[in-house]
Amino acid sequence: MANSVSKIPELAAARWRIAVTLSIIILVLYFGFILLIAYDKPFLATVLTPGLSWGILLGALLIVISWLLTWFYVSWANKNFAFDSAARK
């Protein structure tokens, strides 16, 4: 039990680093997309195939990347914050 308690500050620091890193990634991507919308509408309106423009593709990719970053954080948290029920007994 004492070993688990001694790891809490280290684990909290690691969680903070991961959270800040992932937040910065998604903010850069999101604001980059918003800036494209604001300053380069002709590029985003370029049709790749009928019914699919760069704007739709990049918007969908932004959503998928958000899901992937969420999945990454959840898998990291489950690995590092795993509750060992055998240790409690």
PyMOL Python script that loads the backbone (N, CA, C, O; Angstrom):
from pymol import cmd

cmd.read_pdbstr("""\
ATOM      1  N   MET A   1       0.819  -1.198   0.000  1.00  0.00           N
ATOM      2  CA  MET A   1       0.000   0.000   0.000  1.00  0.00           C
ATOM      3  C   MET A   1       0.862   1.261   0.000  1.00  0.00           C
ATOM      4  O   MET A   1       0.555   2.222  -0.706  1.00  0.00           O
ATOM      5  N   ALA A   2       1.952   1.262   0.797  1.00  0.00           N
ATOM      6  CA  ALA A   2       2.824   2.435   0.864  1.00  0.00           C
ATOM      7  C   ALA A   2       3.475   2.702  -0.490  1.00  0.00           C
ATOM      8  O   ALA A   2       3.704   3.857  -0.848  1.00  0.00           O
ATOM      9  N   ASN A   3       3.772   1.650  -1.240  1.00  0.00           N
ATOM     10  CA  ASN A   3       4.359   1.809  -2.560  1.00  0.00           C
ATOM     11  C   ASN A   3       3.382   2.506  -3.504  1.00  0.00           C
ATOM     12  O   ASN A   3       3.786   3.332  -4.323  1.00  0.00           O
ATOM     13  N   SER A   4       2.096   2.172  -3.388  1.00  0.00           N
ATOM     14  CA  SER A   4       1.069   2.800  -4.224  1.00  0.00           C
ATOM     15  C   SER A   4       0.934   4.283  -3.900  1.00  0.00           C
ATOM     16  O   SER A   4       0.787   5.111  -4.798  1.00  0.00           O
ATOM     17  N   VAL A   5       0.984   4.611  -2.611  1.00  0.00           N
ATOM     18  CA  VAL A   5       0.848   6.008  -2.192  1.00  0.00           C
ATOM     19  C   VAL A   5       2.042   6.833  -2.660  1.00  0.00           C
ATOM     20  O   VAL A   5       1.876   7.996  -3.028  1.00  0.00           O
ATOM     21  N   SER A   6       3.226   6.263  -2.655  1.00  0.00           N
ATOM     22  CA  SER A   6       4.409   7.010  -3.073  1.00  0.00           C
ATOM     23  C   SER A   6       4.411   7.312  -4.565  1.00  0.00           C
ATOM     24  O   SER A   6       5.120   8.215  -5.009  1.00  0.00           O
ATOM     25  N   LYS A   7       3.629   6.570  -5.346  1.00  0.00           N
ATOM     26  CA  LYS A   7       3.569   6.804  -6.787  1.00  0.00           C
ATOM     27  C   LYS A   7       2.543   7.861  -7.184  1.00  0.00           C
ATOM     28  O   LYS A   7       2.498   8.258  -8.348  1.00  0.00           O
ATOM     29  N   ILE A   8       1.730   8.320  -6.259  1.00  0.00           N
ATOM     30  CA  ILE A   8       0.648   9.247  -6.593  1.00  0.00           C
ATOM     31  C   ILE A   8       1.170  10.558  -7.205  1.00  0.00           C
ATOM     32  O   ILE A   8       0.658  10.960  -8.250  1.00  0.00           O
ATOM     33  N   PRO A   9       2.150  11.239  -6.618  1.00  0.00           N
ATOM     34  CA  PRO A   9       2.634  12.480  -7.254  1.00  0.00           C
ATOM     35  C   PRO A   9       3.220  12.238  -8.650  1.00  0.00           C
ATOM     36  O   PRO A   9       3.021  13.046  -9.558  1.00  0.00           O
ATOM     37  N   GLU A  10       3.931  11.140  -8.814  1.00  0.00           N
ATOM     38  CA  GLU A  10       4.507  10.801 -10.122  1.00  0.00           C
ATOM     39  C   GLU A  10       3.403  10.548 -11.152  1.00  0.00           C
ATOM     40  O   GLU A  10       3.492  11.000 -12.294  1.00  0.00           O
ATOM     41  N   LEU A  11       2.375   9.831 -10.741  1.00  0.00           N
ATOM     42  CA  LEU A  11       1.256   9.531 -11.622  1.00  0.00           C
ATOM     43  C   LEU A  11       0.454  10.790 -11.953  1.00  0.00           C
ATOM     44  O   LEU A  11       0.010  10.966 -13.088  1.00  0.00           O
ATOM     45  N   ALA A  12       0.271  11.651 -10.975  1.00  0.00           N
ATOM     46  CA  ALA A  12      -0.447  12.908 -11.205  1.00  0.00           C
ATOM     47  C   ALA A  12       0.315  13.793 -12.197  1.00  0.00           C
ATOM     48  O   ALA A  12      -0.298  14.435 -13.051  1.00  0.00           O
ATOM     49  N   ALA A  13       1.630  13.829 -12.088  1.00  0.00           N
ATOM     50  CA  ALA A  13       2.443  14.616 -13.018  1.00  0.00           C
ATOM     51  C   ALA A  13       2.358  14.041 -14.433  1.00  0.00           C
ATOM     52  O   ALA A  13       2.270  14.788 -15.408  1.00  0.00           O
ATOM     53  N   ALA A  14       2.384  12.724 -14.538  1.00  0.00           N
ATOM     54  CA  ALA A  14       2.276  12.088 -15.850  1.00  0.00           C
ATOM     55  C   ALA A  14       0.907  12.359 -16.469  1.00  0.00           C
ATOM     56  O   ALA A  14       0.811  12.617 -17.669  1.00  0.00           O
ATOM     57  N   ARG A  15      -0.148  12.304 -15.665  1.00  0.00           N
ATOM     58  CA  ARG A  15      -1.492  12.581 -16.166  1.00  0.00           C
ATOM     59  C   ARG A  15      -1.587  14.021 -16.652  1.00  0.00           C
ATOM     60  O   ARG A  15      -2.190  14.296 -17.690  1.00  0.00           O
ATOM     61  N   TRP A  16      -0.992  14.931 -15.901  1.00  0.00           N
ATOM     62  CA  TRP A  16      -1.004  16.339 -16.283  1.00  0.00           C
ATOM     63  C   TRP A  16      -0.286  16.544 -17.625  1.00  0.00           C
ATOM     64  O   TRP A  16      -0.781  17.268 -18.489  1.00  0.00           O
ATOM     65  N   ARG A  17       0.879  15.908 -17.795  1.00  0.00           N
ATOM     66  CA  ARG A  17       1.631  16.040 -19.048  1.00  0.00           C
ATOM     67  C   ARG A  17       0.826  15.505 -20.231  1.00  0.00           C
ATOM     68  O   ARG A  17       0.764  16.144 -21.281  1.00  0.00           O
ATOM     69  N   ILE A  18       0.216  14.344 -20.062  1.00  0.00           N
ATOM     70  CA  ILE A  18      -0.581  13.752 -21.138  1.00  0.00           C
ATOM     71  C   ILE A  18      -1.782  14.647 -21.461  1.00  0.00           C
ATOM     72  O   ILE A  18      -2.070  14.900 -22.630  1.00  0.00           O
ATOM     73  N   ALA A  19      -2.475  15.120 -20.437  1.00  0.00           N
ATOM     74  CA  ALA A  19      -3.663  15.953 -20.650  1.00  0.00           C
ATOM     75  C   ALA A  19      -3.306  17.248 -21.371  1.00  0.00           C
ATOM     76  O   ALA A  19      -4.012  17.660 -22.291  1.00  0.00           O
ATOM     77  N   VAL A  20      -2.233  17.882 -20.966  1.00  0.00           N
ATOM     78  CA  VAL A  20      -1.820  19.138 -21.604  1.00  0.00           C
ATOM     79  C   VAL A  20      -1.387  18.885 -23.050  1.00  0.00           C
ATOM     80  O   VAL A  20      -1.747  19.648 -23.946  1.00  0.00           O
ATOM     81  N   THR A  21      -0.630  17.838 -23.275  1.00  0.00           N
ATOM     82  CA  THR A  21      -0.170  17.513 -24.623  1.00  0.00           C
ATOM     83  C   THR A  21      -1.343  17.242 -25.561  1.00  0.00           C
ATOM     84  O   THR A  21      -1.402  17.786 -26.663  1.00  0.00           O
ATOM     85  N   LEU A  22      -2.267  16.406 -25.125  1.00  0.00           N
ATOM     86  CA  LEU A  22      -3.420  16.082 -25.971  1.00  0.00           C
ATOM     87  C   LEU A  22      -4.313  17.309 -26.185  1.00  0.00           C
ATOM     88  O   LEU A  22      -4.866  17.490 -27.269  1.00  0.00           O
ATOM     89  N   SER A  23      -4.453  18.138 -25.169  1.00  0.00           N
ATOM     90  CA  SER A  23      -5.252  19.367 -25.311  1.00  0.00           C
ATOM     91  C   SER A  23      -4.621  20.314 -26.317  1.00  0.00           C
ATOM     92  O   SER A  23      -5.325  20.907 -27.135  1.00  0.00           O
ATOM     93  N   ILE A  24      -3.313  20.464 -26.269  1.00  0.00           N
ATOM     94  CA  ILE A  24      -2.624  21.342 -27.216  1.00  0.00           C
ATOM     95  C   ILE A  24      -2.774  20.808 -28.634  1.00  0.00           C
ATOM     96  O   ILE A  24      -2.999  21.581 -29.565  1.00  0.00           O
ATOM     97  N   ILE A  25      -2.652  19.502 -28.808  1.00  0.00           N
ATOM     98  CA  ILE A  25      -2.809  18.913 -30.143  1.00  0.00           C
ATOM     99  C   ILE A  25      -4.186  19.212 -30.712  1.00  0.00           C
ATOM    100  O   ILE A  25      -4.304  19.663 -31.851  1.00  0.00           O
ATOM    101  N   ILE A  26      -5.223  18.965 -29.930  1.00  0.00           N
ATOM    102  CA  ILE A  26      -6.575  19.167 -30.458  1.00  0.00           C
ATOM    103  C   ILE A  26      -6.874  20.649 -30.665  1.00  0.00           C
ATOM    104  O   ILE A  26      -7.576  21.005 -31.611  1.00  0.00           O
ATOM    105  N   LEU A  27      -6.358  21.515 -29.805  1.00  0.00           N
ATOM    106  CA  LEU A  27      -6.575  22.956 -29.992  1.00  0.00           C
ATOM    107  C   LEU A  27      -5.889  23.474 -31.254  1.00  0.00           C
ATOM    108  O   LEU A  27      -6.464  24.279 -31.988  1.00  0.00           O
ATOM    109  N   VAL A  28      -4.674  23.020 -31.505  1.00  0.00           N
ATOM    110  CA  VAL A  28      -3.963  23.437 -32.723  1.00  0.00           C
ATOM    111  C   VAL A  28      -4.722  22.972 -33.965  1.00  0.00           C
ATOM    112  O   VAL A  28      -4.897  23.734 -34.916  1.00  0.00           O
ATOM    113  N   LEU A  29      -5.171  21.710 -33.948  1.00  0.00           N
ATOM    114  CA  LEU A  29      -5.913  21.194 -35.100  1.00  0.00           C
ATOM    115  C   LEU A  29      -7.233  21.934 -35.289  1.00  0.00           C
ATOM    116  O   LEU A  29      -7.579  22.326 -36.404  1.00  0.00           O
ATOM    117  N   TYR A  30      -7.964  22.121 -34.199  1.00  0.00           N
ATOM    118  CA  TYR A  30      -9.265  22.782 -34.290  1.00  0.00           C
ATOM    119  C   TYR A  30      -9.116  24.231 -34.761  1.00  0.00           C
ATOM    120  O   TYR A  30      -9.814  24.656 -35.682  1.00  0.00           O
ATOM    121  N   PHE A  31      -8.218  24.987 -34.139  1.00  0.00           N
ATOM    122  CA  PHE A  31      -8.060  26.381 -34.536  1.00  0.00           C
ATOM    123  C   PHE A  31      -7.443  26.502 -35.924  1.00  0.00           C
ATOM    124  O   PHE A  31      -7.718  27.465 -36.640  1.00  0.00           O
ATOM    125  N   GLY A  32      -6.615  25.539 -36.309  1.00  0.00           N
ATOM    126  CA  GLY A  32      -6.117  25.518 -37.686  1.00  0.00           C
ATOM    127  C   GLY A  32      -7.248  25.361 -38.677  1.00  0.00           C
ATOM    128  O   GLY A  32      -7.273  26.024 -39.714  1.00  0.00           O
ATOM    129  N   PHE A  33      -8.189  24.480 -38.359  1.00  0.00           N
ATOM    130  CA  PHE A  33      -9.350  24.284 -39.218  1.00  0.00           C
ATOM    131  C   PHE A  33     -10.210  25.550 -39.264  1.00  0.00           C
ATOM    132  O   PHE A  33     -10.666  25.955 -40.333  1.00  0.00           O
ATOM    133  N   ILE A  34     -10.426  26.162 -38.120  1.00  0.00           N
ATOM    134  CA  ILE A  34     -11.214  27.405 -38.072  1.00  0.00           C
ATOM    135  C   ILE A  34     -10.519  28.513 -38.870  1.00  0.00           C
ATOM    136  O   ILE A  34     -11.183  29.281 -39.567  1.00  0.00           O
ATOM    137  N   LEU A  35      -9.196  28.600 -38.773  1.00  0.00           N
ATOM    138  CA  LEU A  35      -8.472  29.610 -39.544  1.00  0.00           C
ATOM    139  C   LEU A  35      -8.569  29.338 -41.043  1.00  0.00           C
ATOM    140  O   LEU A  35      -8.653  30.272 -41.841  1.00  0.00           O
ATOM    141  N   LEU A  36      -8.557  28.066 -41.423  1.00  0.00           N
ATOM    142  CA  LEU A  36      -8.770  27.741 -42.833  1.00  0.00           C
ATOM    143  C   LEU A  36     -10.148  28.201 -43.299  1.00  0.00           C
ATOM    144  O   LEU A  36     -10.298  28.745 -44.392  1.00  0.00           O
ATOM    145  N   ILE A  37     -11.137  27.976 -42.463  1.00  0.00           N
ATOM    146  CA  ILE A  37     -12.490  28.417 -42.809  1.00  0.00           C
ATOM    147  C   ILE A  37     -12.519  29.937 -42.974  1.00  0.00           C
ATOM    148  O   ILE A  37     -13.167  30.457 -43.882  1.00  0.00           O
ATOM    149  N   ALA A  38     -11.820  30.635 -42.100  1.00  0.00           N
ATOM    150  CA  ALA A  38     -11.843  32.101 -42.131  1.00  0.00           C
ATOM    151  C   ALA A  38     -11.043  32.684 -43.291  1.00  0.00           C
ATOM    152  O   ALA A  38     -11.460  33.672 -43.896  1.00  0.00           O
ATOM    153  N   TYR A  39      -9.899  32.082 -43.607  1.00  0.00           N
ATOM    154  CA  TYR A  39      -8.987  32.725 -44.538  1.00  0.00           C
ATOM    155  C   TYR A  39      -8.780  32.012 -45.868  1.00  0.00           C
ATOM    156  O   TYR A  39      -8.185  32.590 -46.777  1.00  0.00           O
ATOM    157  N   ASP A  40      -9.250  30.781 -46.012  1.00  0.00           N
ATOM    158  CA  ASP A  40      -9.023  30.076 -47.275  1.00  0.00           C
ATOM    159  C   ASP A  40     -10.244  29.261 -47.684  1.00  0.00           C
ATOM    160  O   ASP A  40     -10.162  28.051 -47.897  1.00  0.00           O
ATOM    161  N   LYS A  41     -11.368  29.944 -47.787  1.00  0.00           N
ATOM    162  CA  LYS A  41     -12.615  29.267 -48.171  1.00  0.00           C
ATOM    163  C   LYS A  41     -12.537  28.632 -49.561  1.00  0.00           C
ATOM    164  O   LYS A  41     -13.097  27.555 -49.764  1.00  0.00           O
ATOM    165  N   PRO A  42     -11.867  29.258 -50.512  1.00  0.00           N
ATOM    166  CA  PRO A  42     -11.789  28.601 -51.826  1.00  0.00           C
ATOM    167  C   PRO A  42     -11.101  27.230 -51.769  1.00  0.00           C
ATOM    168  O   PRO A  42     -11.511  26.297 -52.461  1.00  0.00           O
ATOM    169  N   PHE A  43     -10.069  27.116 -50.952  1.00  0.00           N
ATOM    170  CA  PHE A  43      -9.408  25.811 -50.806  1.00  0.00           C
ATOM    171  C   PHE A  43     -10.367  24.778 -50.222  1.00  0.00           C
ATOM    172  O   PHE A  43     -10.466  23.657 -50.722  1.00  0.00           O
ATOM    173  N   LEU A  44     -11.071  25.163 -49.160  1.00  0.00           N
ATOM    174  CA  LEU A  44     -11.993  24.224 -48.531  1.00  0.00           C
ATOM    175  C   LEU A  44     -13.175  23.885 -49.431  1.00  0.00           C
ATOM    176  O   LEU A  44     -13.787  22.827 -49.281  1.00  0.00           O
ATOM    177  N   ALA A  45     -13.496  24.764 -50.352  1.00  0.00           N
ATOM    178  CA  ALA A  45     -14.606  24.513 -51.274  1.00  0.00           C
ATOM    179  C   ALA A  45     -14.193  23.661 -52.472  1.00  0.00           C
ATOM    180  O   ALA A  45     -15.043  23.251 -53.262  1.00  0.00           O
ATOM    181  N   THR A  46     -12.904  23.393 -52.609  1.00  0.00           N
ATOM    182  CA  THR A  46     -12.428  22.584 -53.728  1.00  0.00           C
ATOM    183  C   THR A  46     -13.023  21.186 -53.636  1.00  0.00           C
ATOM    184  O   THR A  46     -12.903  20.503 -52.619  1.00  0.00           O
ATOM    185  N   VAL A  47     -13.662  20.785 -54.717  1.00  0.00           N
ATOM    186  CA  VAL A  47     -14.327  19.479 -54.740  1.00  0.00           C
ATOM    187  C   VAL A  47     -13.316  18.403 -55.110  1.00  0.00           C
ATOM    188  O   VAL A  47     -12.641  18.492 -56.136  1.00  0.00           O
ATOM    189  N   LEU A  48     -13.221  17.396 -54.270  1.00  0.00           N
ATOM    190  CA  LEU A  48     -12.337  16.259 -54.536  1.00  0.00           C
ATOM    191  C   LEU A  48     -13.058  15.225 -55.398  1.00  0.00           C
ATOM    192  O   LEU A  48     -12.534  14.775 -56.417  1.00  0.00           O
ATOM    193  N   THR A  49     -14.230  14.868 -54.987  1.00  0.00           N
ATOM    194  CA  THR A  49     -15.130  14.013 -55.753  1.00  0.00           C
ATOM    195  C   THR A  49     -16.519  14.599 -55.568  1.00  0.00           C
ATOM    196  O   THR A  49     -16.743  15.374 -54.638  1.00  0.00           O
ATOM    197  N   PRO A  50     -17.446  14.244 -56.431  1.00  0.00           N
ATOM    198  CA  PRO A  50     -18.793  14.811 -56.254  1.00  0.00           C
ATOM    199  C   PRO A  50     -19.332  14.519 -54.849  1.00  0.00           C
ATOM    200  O   PRO A  50     -19.421  13.365 -54.428  1.00  0.00           O
ATOM    201  N   GLY A  51     -19.685  15.579 -54.145  1.00  0.00           N
ATOM    202  CA  GLY A  51     -20.221  15.452 -52.788  1.00  0.00           C
ATOM    203  C   GLY A  51     -19.170  15.483 -51.699  1.00  0.00           C
ATOM    204  O   GLY A  51     -19.509  15.389 -50.519  1.00  0.00           O
ATOM    205  N   LEU A  52     -17.884  15.613 -52.066  1.00  0.00           N
ATOM    206  CA  LEU A  52     -16.807  15.631 -51.067  1.00  0.00           C
ATOM    207  C   LEU A  52     -15.822  16.751 -51.381  1.00  0.00           C
ATOM    208  O   LEU A  52     -15.138  16.734 -52.404  1.00  0.00           O
ATOM    209  N   SER A  53     -15.768  17.718 -50.478  1.00  0.00           N
ATOM    210  CA  SER A  53     -14.817  18.821 -50.624  1.00  0.00           C
ATOM    211  C   SER A  53     -13.744  18.690 -49.543  1.00  0.00           C
ATOM    212  O   SER A  53     -13.851  17.864 -48.637  1.00  0.00           O
ATOM    213  N   TRP A  54     -12.712  19.522 -49.660  1.00  0.00           N
ATOM    214  CA  TRP A  54     -11.667  19.526 -48.639  1.00  0.00           C
ATOM    215  C   TRP A  54     -12.243  19.884 -47.273  1.00  0.00           C
ATOM    216  O   TRP A  54     -11.819  19.330 -46.259  1.00  0.00           O
ATOM    217  N   GLY A  55     -13.191  20.791 -47.237  1.00  0.00           N
ATOM    218  CA  GLY A  55     -13.788  21.213 -45.971  1.00  0.00           C
ATOM    219  C   GLY A  55     -14.481  20.063 -45.259  1.00  0.00           C
ATOM    220  O   GLY A  55     -14.314  19.876 -44.053  1.00  0.00           O
ATOM    221  N   ILE A  56     -15.261  19.292 -46.013  1.00  0.00           N
ATOM    222  CA  ILE A  56     -15.956  18.145 -45.410  1.00  0.00           C
ATOM    223  C   ILE A  56     -14.948  17.098 -44.960  1.00  0.00           C
ATOM    224  O   ILE A  56     -15.058  16.552 -43.863  1.00  0.00           O
ATOM    225  N   LEU A  57     -13.971  16.822 -45.806  1.00  0.00           N
ATOM    226  CA  LEU A  57     -12.963  15.808 -45.467  1.00  0.00           C
ATOM    227  C   LEU A  57     -12.167  16.202 -44.224  1.00  0.00           C
ATOM    228  O   LEU A  57     -11.988  15.390 -43.317  1.00  0.00           O
ATOM    229  N   LEU A  58     -11.691  17.445 -44.182  1.00  0.00           N
ATOM    230  CA  LEU A  58     -10.900  17.884 -43.030  1.00  0.00           C
ATOM    231  C   LEU A  58     -11.742  17.962 -41.760  1.00  0.00           C
ATOM    232  O   LEU A  58     -11.256  17.647 -40.674  1.00  0.00           O
ATOM    233  N   GLY A  59     -12.994  18.376 -41.888  1.00  0.00           N
ATOM    234  CA  GLY A  59     -13.888  18.403 -40.726  1.00  0.00           C
ATOM    235  C   GLY A  59     -14.125  17.001 -40.177  1.00  0.00           C
ATOM    236  O   GLY A  59     -14.102  16.795 -38.964  1.00  0.00           O
ATOM    237  N   ALA A  60     -14.351  16.039 -41.067  1.00  0.00           N
ATOM    238  CA  ALA A  60     -14.545  14.650 -40.632  1.00  0.00           C
ATOM    239  C   ALA A  60     -13.267  14.088 -40.017  1.00  0.00           C
ATOM    240  O   ALA A  60     -13.321  13.373 -39.017  1.00  0.00           O
ATOM    241  N   LEU A  61     -12.123  14.408 -40.608  1.00  0.00           N
ATOM    242  CA  LEU A  61     -10.845  13.948 -40.040  1.00  0.00           C
ATOM    243  C   LEU A  61     -10.598  14.534 -38.660  1.00  0.00           C
ATOM    244  O   LEU A  61     -10.051  13.865 -37.783  1.00  0.00           O
ATOM    245  N   LEU A  62     -10.997  15.770 -38.470  1.00  0.00           N
ATOM    246  CA  LEU A  62     -10.852  16.399 -37.155  1.00  0.00           C
ATOM    247  C   LEU A  62     -11.666  15.641 -36.104  1.00  0.00           C
ATOM    248  O   LEU A  62     -11.203  15.437 -34.982  1.00  0.00           O
ATOM    249  N   ILE A  63     -12.864  15.232 -36.470  1.00  0.00           N
ATOM    250  CA  ILE A  63     -13.691  14.448 -35.545  1.00  0.00           C
ATOM    251  C   ILE A  63     -13.045  13.092 -35.264  1.00  0.00           C
ATOM    252  O   ILE A  63     -12.992  12.654 -34.115  1.00  0.00           O
ATOM    253  N   VAL A  64     -12.558  12.433 -36.304  1.00  0.00           N
ATOM    254  CA  VAL A  64     -11.923  11.119 -36.123  1.00  0.00           C
ATOM    255  C   VAL A  64     -10.666  11.250 -35.263  1.00  0.00           C
ATOM    256  O   VAL A  64     -10.424  10.413 -34.393  1.00  0.00           O
ATOM    257  N   ILE A  65      -9.871  12.281 -35.494  1.00  0.00           N
ATOM    258  CA  ILE A  65      -8.667  12.490 -34.690  1.00  0.00           C
ATOM    259  C   ILE A  65      -9.037  12.738 -33.233  1.00  0.00           C
ATOM    260  O   ILE A  65      -8.345  12.264 -32.332  1.00  0.00           O
ATOM    261  N   SER A  66     -10.115  13.473 -32.992  1.00  0.00           N
ATOM    262  CA  SER A  66     -10.575  13.690 -31.615  1.00  0.00           C
ATOM    263  C   SER A  66     -10.929  12.368 -30.945  1.00  0.00           C
ATOM    264  O   SER A  66     -10.581  12.142 -29.786  1.00  0.00           O
ATOM    265  N   TRP A  67     -11.623  11.492 -31.677  1.00  0.00           N
ATOM    266  CA  TRP A  67     -11.955  10.170 -31.132  1.00  0.00           C
ATOM    267  C   TRP A  67     -10.691   9.364 -30.847  1.00  0.00           C
ATOM    268  O   TRP A  67     -10.599   8.696 -29.817  1.00  0.00           O
ATOM    269  N   LEU A  68      -9.714   9.427 -31.760  1.00  0.00           N
ATOM    270  CA  LEU A  68      -8.474   8.672 -31.565  1.00  0.00           C
ATOM    271  C   LEU A  68      -7.680   9.185 -30.366  1.00  0.00           C
ATOM    272  O   LEU A  68      -7.116   8.392 -29.611  1.00  0.00           O
ATOM    273  N   LEU A  69      -7.633  10.492 -30.189  1.00  0.00           N
ATOM    274  CA  LEU A  69      -6.940  11.047 -29.031  1.00  0.00           C
ATOM    275  C   LEU A  69      -7.654  10.673 -27.729  1.00  0.00           C
ATOM    276  O   LEU A  69      -7.010  10.416 -26.711  1.00  0.00           O
ATOM    277  N   THR A  70      -8.975  10.645 -27.773  1.00  0.00           N
ATOM    278  CA  THR A  70      -9.737  10.213 -26.598  1.00  0.00           C
ATOM    279  C   THR A  70      -9.453   8.747 -26.298  1.00  0.00           C
ATOM    280  O   THR A  70      -9.234   8.375 -25.146  1.00  0.00           O
ATOM    281  N   TRP A  71      -9.457   7.917 -27.336  1.00  0.00           N
ATOM    282  CA  TRP A  71      -9.141   6.489 -27.160  1.00  0.00           C
ATOM    283  C   TRP A  71      -7.733   6.317 -26.579  1.00  0.00           C
ATOM    284  O   TRP A  71      -7.518   5.500 -25.683  1.00  0.00           O
ATOM    285  N   PHE A  72      -6.771   7.102 -27.104  1.00  0.00           N
ATOM    286  CA  PHE A  72      -5.411   7.016 -26.598  1.00  0.00           C
ATOM    287  C   PHE A  72      -5.361   7.353 -25.108  1.00  0.00           C
ATOM    288  O   PHE A  72      -4.713   6.653 -24.331  1.00  0.00           O
ATOM    289  N   TYR A  73      -6.054   8.434 -24.712  1.00  0.00           N
ATOM    290  CA  TYR A  73      -6.023   8.822 -23.305  1.00  0.00           C
ATOM    291  C   TYR A  73      -6.692   7.763 -22.429  1.00  0.00           C
ATOM    292  O   TYR A  73      -6.170   7.427 -21.366  1.00  0.00           O
ATOM    293  N   VAL A  74      -7.820   7.244 -22.852  1.00  0.00           N
ATOM    294  CA  VAL A  74      -8.526   6.235 -22.053  1.00  0.00           C
ATOM    295  C   VAL A  74      -7.672   4.984 -21.915  1.00  0.00           C
ATOM    296  O   VAL A  74      -7.583   4.417 -20.825  1.00  0.00           O
ATOM    297  N   SER A  75      -7.040   4.541 -23.004  1.00  0.00           N
ATOM    298  CA  SER A  75      -6.194   3.348 -22.899  1.00  0.00           C
ATOM    299  C   SER A  75      -4.979   3.613 -22.015  1.00  0.00           C
ATOM    300  O   SER A  75      -4.574   2.744 -21.243  1.00  0.00           O
ATOM    301  N   TRP A  76      -4.395   4.808 -22.123  1.00  0.00           N
ATOM    302  CA  TRP A  76      -3.263   5.159 -21.255  1.00  0.00           C
ATOM    303  C   TRP A  76      -3.703   5.196 -19.792  1.00  0.00           C
ATOM    304  O   TRP A  76      -3.007   4.678 -18.919  1.00  0.00           O
ATOM    305  N   ALA A  77      -4.849   5.803 -19.529  1.00  0.00           N
ATOM    306  CA  ALA A  77      -5.338   5.914 -18.155  1.00  0.00           C
ATOM    307  C   ALA A  77      -5.679   4.541 -17.588  1.00  0.00           C
ATOM    308  O   ALA A  77      -5.382   4.260 -16.427  1.00  0.00           O
ATOM    309  N   ASN A  78      -6.295   3.690 -18.389  1.00  0.00           N
ATOM    310  CA  ASN A  78      -6.622   2.350 -17.909  1.00  0.00           C
ATOM    311  C   ASN A  78      -5.371   1.545 -17.592  1.00  0.00           C
ATOM    312  O   ASN A  78      -5.364   0.739 -16.662  1.00  0.00           O
ATOM    313  N   LYS A  79      -4.322   1.762 -18.360  1.00  0.00           N
ATOM    314  CA  LYS A  79      -3.067   1.048 -18.105  1.00  0.00           C
ATOM    315  C   LYS A  79      -2.375   1.584 -16.848  1.00  0.00           C
ATOM    316  O   LYS A  79      -1.849   0.807 -16.051  1.00  0.00           O
ATOM    317  N   ASN A  80      -2.375   2.899 -16.671  1.00  0.00           N
ATOM    318  CA  ASN A  80      -1.625   3.512 -15.577  1.00  0.00           C
ATOM    319  C   ASN A  80      -2.411   3.685 -14.291  1.00  0.00           C
ATOM    320  O   ASN A  80      -1.822   3.764 -13.213  1.00  0.00           O
ATOM    321  N   PHE A  81      -3.722   3.745 -14.386  1.00  0.00           N
ATOM    322  CA  PHE A  81      -4.550   3.899 -13.200  1.00  0.00           C
ATOM    323  C   PHE A  81      -5.303   2.615 -12.887  1.00  0.00           C
ATOM    324  O   PHE A  81      -6.343   2.639 -12.228  1.00  0.00           O
ATOM    325  N   ALA A  82      -4.778   1.507 -13.356  1.00  0.00           N
ATOM    326  CA  ALA A  82      -5.462   0.223 -13.162  1.00  0.00           C
ATOM    327  C   ALA A  82      -5.626  -0.053 -11.674  1.00  0.00           C
ATOM    328  O   ALA A  82      -4.692   0.073 -10.882  1.00  0.00           O
ATOM    329  N   PHE A  83      -6.833  -0.427 -11.332  1.00  0.00           N
ATOM    330  CA  PHE A  83      -7.149  -0.761  -9.948  1.00  0.00           C
ATOM    331  C   PHE A  83      -6.900  -2.244  -9.743  1.00  0.00           C
ATOM    332  O   PHE A  83      -7.536  -3.085 -10.380  1.00  0.00           O
ATOM    333  N   ASP A  84      -5.993  -2.553  -8.872  1.00  0.00           N
ATOM    334  CA  ASP A  84      -5.654  -3.941  -8.607  1.00  0.00           C
ATOM    335  C   ASP A  84      -6.492  -4.427  -7.428  1.00  0.00           C
ATOM    336  O   ASP A  84      -6.158  -4.171  -6.271  1.00  0.00           O
ATOM    337  N   SER A  85      -7.580  -5.129  -7.730  1.00  0.00           N
ATOM    338  CA  SER A  85      -8.463  -5.590  -6.655  1.00  0.00           C
ATOM    339  C   SER A  85      -7.791  -6.635  -5.778  1.00  0.00           C
ATOM    340  O   SER A  85      -8.172  -6.797  -4.619  1.00  0.00           O
ATOM    341  N   ALA A  86      -6.803  -7.347  -6.304  1.00  0.00           N
ATOM    342  CA  ALA A  86      -6.104  -8.350  -5.491  1.00  0.00           C
ATOM    343  C   ALA A  86      -5.272  -7.663  -4.401  1.00  0.00           C
ATOM    344  O   ALA A  86      -5.061  -8.236  -3.332  1.00  0.00           O
ATOM    345  N   ALA A  87      -4.802  -6.442  -4.665  1.00  0.00           N
ATOM    346  CA  ALA A  87      -3.989  -5.739  -3.682  1.00  0.00           C
ATOM    347  C   ALA A  87      -4.821  -5.247  -2.510  1.00  0.00           C
ATOM    348  O   ALA A  87      -4.287  -5.039  -1.420  1.00  0.00           O
ATOM    349  N   ARG A  88      -6.111  -5.057  -2.714  1.00  0.00           N
ATOM    350  CA  ARG A  88      -6.971  -4.568  -1.634  1.00  0.00           C
ATOM    351  C   ARG A  88      -7.293  -5.654  -0.612  1.00  0.00           C
ATOM    352  O   ARG A  88      -7.567  -5.357   0.551  1.00  0.00           O
ATOM    353  N   LYS A  89      -7.261  -6.890  -1.039  1.00  0.00           N
ATOM    354  CA  LYS A  89      -7.669  -7.976  -0.136  1.00  0.00           C
ATOM    355  C   LYS A  89      -6.622  -8.315   0.866  1.00  0.00           C
ATOM    356  O   LYS A  89      -6.823  -9.207   1.690  1.00  0.00           O
TER     357      LYS A  89
END
""", "prot")
cmd.dss("prot")
cmd.show_as("cartoon", "prot")
cmd.util.cbc("prot")
cmd.orient("prot")
